Amino acid sequence: MGELDTRPFHEAMKRKYNEEDAEERASELCSLWEEYLKDPDWHPFKVTTVEEKHQESIDEEDQKLKDLKKEMGDGAYRAVVAALMEINEYNPSGRYITSELWNYGEGRRATLREGIAFLLNKWKISKRKRGMW
């Protein structure tokens, strides 16, 4: 969770440069934005109160995000915002990417029970292959 989707950056660079230059420039930009995402001093969130509960949302007036949207387009902006929201949800103080157990078949987060069942199944299969069962 919190990993930056690089495809929108590549698409934006393809519109501006040839294929080879676009790849290099997109990689540089992705690295730059990954560093921004890890920076705990950058806090592009605003806190609002809804029914006496505090909620954080993206500050649309943040200068870095405004510049990104202007220069790279809506796709790159949405990728950065999605990564920010995921990082903020899972680890707001550390600002690092965390892994998530995922149920690809159903396109959602997996429950702990599903993860354990999957691991037990893999373990049983590996035991059978080694002739231990």
VMD Tcl script that builds the backbone (N, CA, C; Angstrom):
set m [mol new atoms 399]
animate dup $m
set s [atomselect $m all]
$s set {name element resname resid chain x y z} {
  {N N MET 1 A 0.838 -1.174 0.000}
  {CA C MET 1 A 0.000 0.000 0.000}
  {C C MET 1 A 0.883 1.236 0.000}
  {N N GLY 2 A 0.508 2.191 -0.797}
  {CA C GLY 2 A 1.258 3.430 -0.859}
  {C C GLY 2 A 2.303 3.460 -1.953}
  {N N GLU 3 A 2.317 2.442 -2.785}
  {CA C GLU 3 A 3.288 2.422 -3.872}
  {C C GLU 3 A 2.780 3.290 -5.016}
  {N N LEU 4 A 3.681 4.075 -5.589}
  {CA C LEU 4 A 3.328 4.999 -6.655}
  {C C LEU 4 A 3.164 4.258 -7.977}
  {N N ASP 5 A 2.034 4.458 -8.637}
  {CA C ASP 5 A 1.778 3.874 -9.954}
  {C C ASP 5 A 2.549 4.696 -10.982}
  {N N THR 6 A 3.472 4.069 -11.681}
  {CA C THR 6 A 4.341 4.794 -12.603}
  {C C THR 6 A 3.750 4.966 -14.004}
  {N N ARG 7 A 2.716 4.214 -14.326}
  {CA C ARG 7 A 2.153 4.285 -15.688}
  {C C ARG 7 A 1.714 5.686 -16.111}
  {N N PRO 8 A 1.014 6.447 -15.258}
  {CA C PRO 8 A 0.618 7.788 -15.701}
  {C C PRO 8 A 1.805 8.703 -16.004}
  {N N PHE 9 A 2.903 8.522 -15.286}
  {CA C PHE 9 A 4.097 9.316 -15.558}
  {C C PHE 9 A 4.684 8.951 -16.922}
  {N N HIS 10 A 4.713 7.654 -17.229}
  {CA C HIS 10 A 5.213 7.206 -18.527}
  {C C HIS 10 A 4.328 7.724 -19.662}
  {N N GLU 11 A 3.030 7.662 -19.461}
  {CA C GLU 11 A 2.107 8.147 -20.492}
  {C C GLU 11 A 2.280 9.641 -20.739}
  {N N ALA 12 A 2.435 10.408 -19.671}
  {CA C ALA 12 A 2.619 11.855 -19.817}
  {C C ALA 12 A 3.920 12.179 -20.547}
  {N N MET 13 A 4.971 11.438 -20.237}
  {CA C MET 13 A 6.259 11.688 -20.884}
  {C C MET 13 A 6.251 11.243 -22.346}
  {N N LYS 14 A 5.475 10.201 -22.665}
  {CA C LYS 14 A 5.375 9.754 -24.057}
  {C C LYS 14 A 4.740 10.827 -24.937}
  {N N ARG 15 A 3.848 11.622 -24.349}
  {CA C ARG 15 A 3.212 12.692 -25.114}
  {C C ARG 15 A 4.175 13.841 -25.393}
  {N N LYS 16 A 5.231 13.981 -24.580}
  {CA C LYS 16 A 6.164 15.091 -24.723}
  {C C LYS 16 A 7.464 14.718 -25.436}
  {N N TYR 17 A 7.910 13.456 -25.276}
  {CA C TYR 17 A 9.228 13.058 -25.763}
  {C C TYR 17 A 9.132 11.762 -26.557}
  {N N ASN 18 A 10.256 11.428 -27.234}
  {CA C ASN 18 A 10.293 10.146 -27.933}
  {C C ASN 18 A 10.375 9.025 -26.897}
  {N N GLU 19 A 10.230 7.805 -27.338}
  {CA C GLU 19 A 10.106 6.652 -26.441}
  {C C GLU 19 A 11.287 6.526 -25.476}
  {N N GLU 20 A 12.496 6.648 -25.997}
  {CA C GLU 20 A 13.688 6.475 -25.164}
  {C C GLU 20 A 13.806 7.582 -24.109}
  {N N ASP 21 A 13.638 8.823 -24.527}
  {CA C ASP 21 A 13.710 9.945 -23.589}
  {C C ASP 21 A 12.555 9.902 -22.587}
  {N N ALA 22 A 11.401 9.495 -23.060}
  {CA C ALA 22 A 10.229 9.438 -22.187}
  {C C ALA 22 A 10.448 8.460 -21.045}
  {N N GLU 23 A 11.035 7.324 -21.331}
  {CA C GLU 23 A 11.292 6.305 -20.301}
  {C C GLU 23 A 12.231 6.849 -19.229}
  {N N GLU 24 A 13.298 7.495 -19.664}
  {CA C GLU 24 A 14.287 8.032 -18.725}
  {C C GLU 24 A 13.694 9.154 -17.875}
  {N N ARG 25 A 13.001 10.070 -18.508}
  {CA C ARG 25 A 12.418 11.197 -17.770}
  {C C ARG 25 A 11.307 10.737 -16.815}
  {N N ALA 26 A 10.526 9.770 -17.230}
  {CA C ALA 26 A 9.475 9.245 -16.360}
  {C C ALA 26 A 10.081 8.578 -15.131}
  {N N SER 27 A 11.159 7.843 -15.316}
  {CA C SER 27 A 11.833 7.196 -14.185}
  {C C SER 27 A 12.366 8.232 -13.210}
  {N N GLU 28 A 12.948 9.308 -13.741}
  {CA C GLU 28 A 13.464 10.371 -12.880}
  {C C GLU 28 A 12.335 11.027 -12.090}
  {N N LEU 29 A 11.238 11.307 -12.763}
  {CA C LEU 29 A 10.101 11.939 -12.093}
  {C C LEU 29 A 9.483 11.026 -11.038}
  {N N CYS 30 A 9.372 9.756 -11.349}
  {CA C CYS 30 A 8.820 8.806 -10.381}
  {C C CYS 30 A 9.702 8.748 -9.145}
  {N N SER 31 A 11.007 8.722 -9.338}
  {CA C SER 31 A 11.925 8.706 -8.199}
  {C C SER 31 A 11.771 9.965 -7.353}
  {N N LEU 32 A 11.643 11.101 -8.016}
  {CA C LEU 32 A 11.449 12.357 -7.300}
  {C C LEU 32 A 10.166 12.326 -6.473}
  {N N TRP 33 A 9.076 11.866 -7.082}
  {CA C TRP 33 A 7.798 11.834 -6.369}
  {C C TRP 33 A 7.771 10.770 -5.279}
  {N N GLU 34 A 8.502 9.697 -5.459}
  {CA C GLU 34 A 8.600 8.704 -4.388}
  {C C GLU 34 A 9.317 9.301 -3.178}
  {N N GLU 35 A 10.307 10.144 -3.429}
  {CA C GLU 35 A 10.986 10.827 -2.323}
  {C C GLU 35 A 10.048 11.819 -1.643}
  {N N TYR 36 A 9.269 12.537 -2.428}
  {CA C TYR 36 A 8.284 13.455 -1.843}
  {C C TYR 36 A 7.301 12.691 -0.950}
  {N N LEU 37 A 6.864 11.531 -1.427}
  {CA C LEU 37 A 5.905 10.735 -0.662}
  {C C LEU 37 A 6.479 10.266 0.676}
  {N N LYS 38 A 7.786 10.028 0.712}
  {CA C LYS 38 A 8.432 9.561 1.939}
  {C C LYS 38 A 8.743 10.698 2.907}
  {N N ASP 39 A 8.685 11.936 2.440}
  {CA C ASP 39 A 9.075 13.090 3.248}
  {C C ASP 39 A 8.019 13.396 4.314}
  {N N PRO 40 A 8.326 13.167 5.600}
  {CA C PRO 40 A 7.330 13.420 6.649}
  {C C PRO 40 A 7.053 14.908 6.875}
  {N N ASP 41 A 7.928 15.776 6.361}
  {CA C ASP 41 A 7.704 17.220 6.512}
  {C C ASP 41 A 6.674 17.755 5.518}
  {N N TRP 42 A 6.420 17.000 4.463}
  {CA C TRP 42 A 5.420 17.416 3.475}
  {C C TRP 42 A 4.082 16.820 3.891}
  {N N HIS 43 A 3.148 17.657 4.197}
  {CA C HIS 43 A 1.838 17.197 4.674}
  {C C HIS 43 A 0.734 17.871 3.849}
  {N N PRO 44 A 0.417 17.321 2.680}
  {CA C PRO 44 A -0.584 17.945 1.802}
  {C C PRO 44 A -2.019 17.544 2.151}
  {N N PHE 45 A -2.327 17.564 3.425}
  {CA C PHE 45 A -3.654 17.186 3.888}
  {C C PHE 45 A -4.300 18.359 4.602}
  {N N LYS 46 A -5.605 18.373 4.574}
  {CA C LYS 46 A -6.344 19.331 5.395}
  {C C LYS 46 A -7.304 18.532 6.258}
  {N N VAL 47 A -7.548 19.035 7.437}
  {CA C VAL 47 A -8.425 18.357 8.388}
  {C C VAL 47 A -9.742 19.112 8.444}
  {N N THR 48 A -10.821 18.376 8.240}
  {CA C THR 48 A -12.156 18.962 8.329}
  {C C THR 48 A -12.939 18.204 9.397}
  {N N THR 49 A -13.933 18.864 9.937}
  {CA C THR 49 A -14.778 18.234 10.950}
  {C C THR 49 A -16.147 17.967 10.344}
  {N N VAL 50 A -16.541 16.702 10.352}
  {CA C VAL 50 A -17.838 16.286 9.833}
  {C C VAL 50 A -18.548 15.538 10.951}
  {N N GLU 51 A -19.673 16.059 11.388}
  {CA C GLU 51 A -20.452 15.463 12.472}
  {C C GLU 51 A -19.567 15.159 13.682}
  {N N GLU 52 A -18.787 16.138 14.080}
  {CA C GLU 52 A -17.907 16.080 15.248}
  {C C GLU 52 A -16.780 15.051 15.119}
  {N N LYS 53 A -16.473 14.604 13.912}
  {CA C LYS 53 A -15.362 13.693 13.668}
  {C C LYS 53 A -14.382 14.380 12.722}
  {N N HIS 54 A -13.098 14.240 13.027}
  {CA C HIS 54 A -12.062 14.828 12.180}
  {C C HIS 54 A -11.757 13.891 11.017}
  {N N GLN 55 A -11.707 14.478 9.816}
  {CA C GLN 55 A -11.376 13.706 8.625}
  {C C GLN 55 A -10.276 14.430 7.867}
  {N N GLU 56 A -9.302 13.652 7.395}
  {CA C GLU 56 A -8.235 14.223 6.591}
  {C C GLU 56 A -8.543 13.986 5.122}
  {N N SER 57 A -8.272 14.995 4.325}
  {CA C SER 57 A -8.418 14.870 2.877}
  {C C SER 57 A -7.263 15.616 2.221}
  {N N ILE 58 A -7.082 15.407 0.956}
  {CA C ILE 58 A -6.007 16.052 0.218}
  {C C ILE 58 A -6.292 17.545 0.099}
  {N N ASP 59 A -5.273 18.345 0.356}
  {CA C ASP 59 A -5.374 19.792 0.222}
  {C C ASP 59 A -5.164 20.148 -1.247}
  {N N GLU 60 A -6.231 20.524 -1.908}
  {CA C GLU 60 A -6.178 20.847 -3.334}
  {C C GLU 60 A -5.301 22.068 -3.620}
  {N N GLU 61 A -4.999 22.847 -2.590}
  {CA C GLU 61 A -4.197 24.056 -2.756}
  {C C GLU 61 A -2.711 23.814 -2.496}
  {N N ASP 62 A -2.305 22.586 -2.233}
  {CA C ASP 62 A -0.895 22.281 -2.027}
  {C C ASP 62 A -0.132 22.586 -3.310}
  {N N GLN 63 A 0.944 23.367 -3.195}
  {CA C GLN 63 A 1.653 23.850 -4.379}
  {C C GLN 63 A 2.303 22.721 -5.178}
  {N N LYS 64 A 2.899 21.742 -4.504}
  {CA C LYS 64 A 3.529 20.629 -5.226}
  {C C LYS 64 A 2.496 19.867 -6.051}
  {N N LEU 65 A 1.345 19.614 -5.453}
  {CA C LEU 65 A 0.304 18.868 -6.169}
  {C C LEU 65 A -0.285 19.690 -7.310}
  {N N LYS 66 A -0.453 20.973 -7.094}
  {CA C LYS 66 A -0.967 21.839 -8.160}
  {C C LYS 66 A -0.003 21.861 -9.342}
  {N N ASP 67 A 1.299 21.976 -9.043}
  {CA C ASP 67 A 2.307 21.985 -10.108}
  {C C ASP 67 A 2.341 20.651 -10.850}
  {N N LEU 68 A 2.219 19.558 -10.102}
  {CA C LEU 68 A 2.200 18.234 -10.727}
  {C C LEU 68 A 1.034 18.111 -11.699}
  {N N LYS 69 A -0.138 18.517 -11.266}
  {CA C LYS 69 A -1.328 18.408 -12.110}
  {C C LYS 69 A -1.182 19.268 -13.360}
  {N N LYS 70 A -0.620 20.437 -13.197}
  {CA C LYS 70 A -0.441 21.363 -14.328}
  {C C LYS 70 A 0.577 20.814 -15.336}
  {N N GLU 71 A 1.696 20.282 -14.830}
  {CA C GLU 71 A 2.772 19.828 -15.707}
  {C C GLU 71 A 2.571 18.423 -16.270}
  {N N MET 72 A 2.024 17.514 -15.453}
  {CA C MET 72 A 1.954 16.108 -15.852}
  {C C MET 72 A 0.546 15.610 -16.171}
  {N N GLY 73 A -0.446 16.369 -15.782}
  {CA C GLY 73 A -1.805 15.963 -16.079}
  {C C GLY 73 A -2.498 15.274 -14.919}
  {N N ASP 74 A -3.743 14.959 -15.169}
  {CA C ASP 74 A -4.611 14.406 -14.137}
  {C C ASP 74 A -4.224 12.987 -13.722}
  {N N GLY 75 A -3.702 12.193 -14.641}
  {CA C GLY 75 A -3.345 10.809 -14.329}
  {C C GLY 75 A -2.246 10.713 -13.291}
  {N N ALA 76 A -1.172 11.468 -13.485}
  {CA C ALA 76 A -0.062 11.458 -12.525}
  {C C ALA 76 A -0.518 12.027 -11.190}
  {N N TYR 77 A -1.333 13.063 -11.244}
  {CA C TYR 77 A -1.868 13.659 -10.015}
  {C C TYR 77 A -2.676 12.627 -9.223}
  {N N ARG 78 A -3.554 11.905 -9.907}
  {CA C ARG 78 A -4.372 10.890 -9.226}
  {C C ARG 78 A -3.512 9.765 -8.653}
  {N N ALA 79 A -2.433 9.395 -9.358}
  {CA C ALA 79 A -1.538 8.340 -8.859}
  {C C ALA 79 A -0.859 8.780 -7.564}
  {N N VAL 80 A -0.399 10.026 -7.518}
  {CA C VAL 80 A 0.258 10.538 -6.314}
  {C C VAL 80 A -0.748 10.654 -5.172}
  {N N VAL 81 A -1.929 11.159 -5.469}
  {CA C VAL 81 A -2.966 11.300 -4.432}
  {C C VAL 81 A -3.359 9.933 -3.874}
  {N N ALA 82 A -3.504 8.937 -4.743}
  {CA C ALA 82 A -3.859 7.589 -4.281}
  {C C ALA 82 A -2.767 7.031 -3.364}
  {N N ALA 83 A -1.511 7.211 -3.753}
  {CA C ALA 83 A -0.408 6.729 -2.922}
  {C C ALA 83 A -0.386 7.467 -1.584}
  {N N LEU 84 A -0.605 8.768 -1.608}
  {CA C LEU 84 A -0.643 9.553 -0.362}
  {C C LEU 84 A -1.744 9.076 0.570}
  {N N MET 85 A -2.915 8.846 0.026}
  {CA C MET 85 A -4.042 8.410 0.845}
  {C C MET 85 A -3.781 7.029 1.453}
  {N N GLU 86 A -3.192 6.122 0.669}
  {CA C GLU 86 A -2.878 4.792 1.181}
  {C C GLU 86 A -1.816 4.865 2.273}
  {N N ILE 87 A -0.776 5.662 2.050}
  {CA C ILE 87 A 0.272 5.810 3.059}
  {C C ILE 87 A -0.314 6.417 4.318}
  {N N ASN 88 A -1.140 7.421 4.168}
  {CA C ASN 88 A -1.731 8.091 5.326}
  {C C ASN 88 A -2.652 7.155 6.097}
  {N N GLU 89 A -3.336 6.277 5.385}
  {CA C GLU 89 A -4.239 5.330 6.048}
  {C C GLU 89 A -3.466 4.260 6.813}
  {N N TYR 90 A -2.400 3.743 6.221}
  {CA C TYR 90 A -1.700 2.610 6.805}
  {C C TYR 90 A -0.548 2.984 7.715}
  {N N ASN 91 A 0.125 4.104 7.431}
  {CA C ASN 91 A 1.277 4.471 8.258}
  {C C ASN 91 A 1.568 5.956 8.123}
  {N N PRO 92 A 0.748 6.813 8.701}
  {CA C PRO 92 A 0.945 8.249 8.533}
  {C C PRO 92 A 2.216 8.789 9.179}
  {N N SER 93 A 2.700 8.170 10.228}
  {CA C SER 93 A 3.869 8.718 10.912}
  {C C SER 93 A 5.179 8.310 10.246}
  {N N GLY 94 A 5.232 7.114 9.678}
  {CA C GLY 94 A 6.479 6.626 9.098}
  {C C GLY 94 A 6.622 6.917 7.631}
  {N N ARG 95 A 5.531 7.099 6.953}
  {CA C ARG 95 A 5.518 7.376 5.516}
  {C C ARG 95 A 6.343 6.384 4.707}
  {N N TYR 96 A 6.112 5.105 4.914}
  {CA C TYR 96 A 6.758 4.126 4.061}
  {C C TYR 96 A 5.704 3.150 3.551}
  {N N ILE 97 A 6.042 2.496 2.476}
  {CA C ILE 97 A 5.134 1.570 1.805}
  {C C ILE 97 A 4.977 0.314 2.663}
  {N N THR 98 A 3.761 -0.168 2.786}
  {CA C THR 98 A 3.505 -1.401 3.523}
  {C C THR 98 A 2.867 -2.425 2.588}
  {N N SER 99 A 3.071 -3.677 2.897}
  {CA C SER 99 A 2.480 -4.741 2.085}
  {C C SER 99 A 1.081 -5.048 2.591}
  {N N GLU 100 A 0.245 -5.514 1.706}
  {CA C GLU 100 A -1.134 -5.836 2.047}
  {C C GLU 100 A -1.467 -7.204 1.473}
  {N N LEU 101 A -2.143 -7.998 2.253}
  {CA C LEU 101 A -2.615 -9.297 1.798}
  {C C LEU 101 A -3.799 -9.046 0.865}
  {N N TRP 102 A -3.743 -9.585 -0.352}
  {CA C TRP 102 A -4.728 -9.235 -1.363}
  {C C TRP 102 A -5.383 -10.481 -1.945}
  {N N ASN 103 A -6.687 -10.417 -2.121}
  {CA C ASN 103 A -7.449 -11.474 -2.766}
  {C C ASN 103 A -7.644 -11.048 -4.217}
  {N N TYR 104 A -6.764 -11.505 -5.106}
  {CA C TYR 104 A -6.814 -11.093 -6.508}
  {C C TYR 104 A -8.053 -11.618 -7.217}
  {N N GLY 105 A -8.518 -12.773 -6.813}
  {CA C GLY 105 A -9.700 -13.355 -7.443}
  {C C GLY 105 A -10.934 -12.474 -7.289}
  {N N GLU 106 A -11.047 -11.824 -6.136}
  {CA C GLU 106 A -12.215 -10.984 -5.874}
  {C C GLU 106 A -11.892 -9.498 -5.920}
  {N N GLY 107 A -10.606 -9.158 -6.163}
  {CA C GLY 107 A -10.220 -7.760 -6.311}
  {C C GLY 107 A -10.394 -6.935 -5.042}
  {N N ARG 108 A -10.004 -7.486 -3.900}
  {CA C ARG 108 A -10.161 -6.775 -2.628}
  {C C ARG 108 A -9.101 -7.264 -1.648}
  {N N ARG 109 A -9.042 -6.566 -0.505}
  {CA C ARG 109 A -8.142 -7.004 0.560}
  {C C ARG 109 A -8.595 -8.373 1.056}
  {N N ALA 110 A -7.633 -9.214 1.369}
  {CA C ALA 110 A -7.967 -10.541 1.887}
  {C C ALA 110 A -8.112 -10.470 3.404}
  {N N THR 111 A -8.951 -11.316 3.922}
  {CA C THR 111 A -9.100 -11.407 5.369}
  {C C THR 111 A -7.968 -12.263 5.918}
  {N N LEU 112 A -7.763 -12.187 7.205}
  {CA C LEU 112 A -6.740 -13.003 7.848}
  {C C LEU 112 A -7.060 -14.488 7.654}
  {N N ARG 113 A -8.326 -14.845 7.752}
  {CA C ARG 113 A -8.754 -16.235 7.574}
  {C C ARG 113 A -8.388 -16.728 6.165}
  {N N GLU 114 A -8.598 -15.899 5.144}
  {CA C GLU 114 A -8.251 -16.284 3.774}
  {C C GLU 114 A -6.740 -16.455 3.619}
  {N N GLY 115 A -5.978 -15.585 4.255}
  {CA C GLY 115 A -4.525 -15.687 4.178}
  {C C GLY 115 A -4.012 -16.960 4.816}
  {N N ILE 116 A -4.555 -17.285 5.968}
  {CA C ILE 116 A -4.139 -18.507 6.659}
  {C C ILE 116 A -4.520 -19.744 5.852}
  {N N ALA 117 A -5.729 -19.740 5.290}
  {CA C ALA 117 A -6.161 -20.877 4.466}
  {C C ALA 117 A -5.255 -21.046 3.257}
  {N N PHE 118 A -4.862 -19.960 2.636}
  {CA C PHE 118 A -3.971 -20.010 1.480}
  {C C PHE 118 A -2.617 -20.603 1.869}
  {N N LEU 119 A -2.057 -20.099 2.974}
  {CA C LEU 119 A -0.757 -20.603 3.415}
  {C C LEU 119 A -0.800 -22.082 3.791}
  {N N LEU 120 A -1.854 -22.496 4.472}
  {CA C LEU 120 A -1.977 -23.916 4.831}
  {C C LEU 120 A -2.082 -24.790 3.592}
  {N N ASN 121 A -2.809 -24.331 2.603}
  {CA C ASN 121 A -2.936 -25.075 1.356}
  {C C ASN 121 A -1.574 -25.204 0.667}
  {N N LYS 122 A -0.815 -24.106 0.599}
  {CA C LYS 122 A 0.521 -24.143 -0.013}
  {C C LYS 122 A 1.446 -25.084 0.772}
  {N N TRP 123 A 1.340 -25.061 2.068}
  {CA C TRP 123 A 2.168 -25.910 2.910}
  {C C TRP 123 A 1.851 -27.378 2.660}
  {N N LYS 124 A 0.551 -27.722 2.575}
  {CA C LYS 124 A 0.153 -29.107 2.322}
  {C C LYS 124 A 0.666 -29.583 0.964}
  {N N ILE 125 A 0.561 -28.718 -0.045}
  {CA C ILE 125 A 1.035 -29.073 -1.388}
  {C C ILE 125 A 2.540 -29.321 -1.378}
  {N N SER 126 A 3.288 -28.460 -0.693}
  {CA C SER 126 A 4.746 -28.630 -0.669}
  {C C SER 126 A 5.144 -29.885 0.106}
  {N N LYS 127 A 4.390 -30.246 1.130}
  {CA C LYS 127 A 4.684 -31.468 1.879}
  {C C LYS 127 A 4.457 -32.695 1.001}
  {N N ARG 128 A 3.389 -32.657 0.211}
  {CA C ARG 128 A 3.095 -33.788 -0.677}
  {C C ARG 128 A 4.186 -33.942 -1.731}
  {N N LYS 129 A 4.668 -32.838 -2.249}
  {CA C LYS 129 A 5.708 -32.890 -3.295}
  {C C LYS 129 A 7.013 -33.473 -2.740}
  {N N ARG 130 A 7.276 -33.239 -1.480}
  {CA C ARG 130 A 8.505 -33.749 -0.864}
  {C C ARG 130 A 8.312 -35.161 -0.339}
  {N N GLY 131 A 7.092 -35.691 -0.453}
  {CA C GLY 131 A 6.821 -37.050 0.011}
  {C C GLY 131 A 6.742 -37.185 1.519}
  {N N MET 132 A 6.371 -36.093 2.159}
  {CA C MET 132 A 6.313 -36.128 3.615}
  {C C MET 132 A 4.943 -36.505 4.122}
  {N N TRP 133 A 3.985 -36.631 3.264}
  {CA C TRP 133 A 2.629 -36.904 3.708}
  {C C TRP 133 A 2.065 -38.122 3.102}
}
mol reanalyze $m
mol bondsrecalc $m
mol representation Tube
mol addrep $m
